[in-house]
Amino acid sequence: MIEIPQSFWLDQHDTPFPDVGLALKNPNGLIGIGGDLSTKRLLKAYSQGIFPWYSDGEPILWYSPDPRMVITPEVFHLSKSLKKVILSKRFDVRVNKAFVDVITNCQTVNRYGQSGTWIGDDMMRSYCELHDYGYAHSYEVYEKDKLVGGLYGVALGQVFFGESMFSLVSNASKVAFAYLLQKSHYRLVDCQVENPHLESLGAFKLARDLFIQQLKTFV
């Protein structure tokens, strides 16, 4: 049975997050339970290297895993095949033109090996509000004016905290990811947890204390 420290319970709307150095090792990075998904709390969380991750029926769970999966423009691996796809002009990439459509697809598109989604309706509403305030952004990939892929996340300073991506046709989400890394001003992209797909593009594991140092530099 997991013993949860009392300081992890976010009983009031203004209860602060504990120091991330206190995060549990199992489950990796658990640092808070409860609270809300208000814009103020979400921005506070991301600035401290914390993000919400939970399923319907659960209380809001907050994580700061160690190590952290990240990627930078300098280490991004653009394969010959992906470069060929980009140069073919088959896809058109747009930014912040269809945020609601992107997060809806991220919620509903079936993924191999996954039985459901962690993006509940409350999360959708909260991230759409973040978008309205200019903190959440979407990168959309179109083929013949039809949305076929994309990603969304939260941006603070020179850091983009990636949340989710989807693809309805081969390579669409990779094209969005390449655009994010090659055409934006972000110095660091947070991929949150280990992901073999993103690792193939150059993402690597970074110790949490080093990740927090990076946040202090770039946010």
Secondary structure, 3 states (H helix, E strand, C coil): CCCCCHHHEECCCCCCCCCHHHCCCCCCCEEEEECCCCHHHHHHHHHCCCEECCCCCCCCEEECCCCEEEECCCCCCCCHHHHHHHHCCCCEEEECCCHHHHHHHHHHCCCCCCCCCCCCHHHHHHHHHHHHCCCEEEEEEEECCEEEEEEEEEEECCEEEEEEEEECCCCHHHHHHHHHHHHCCCCEEEEECCCHHHHCCCCEEECHHHHHHHHHHHC
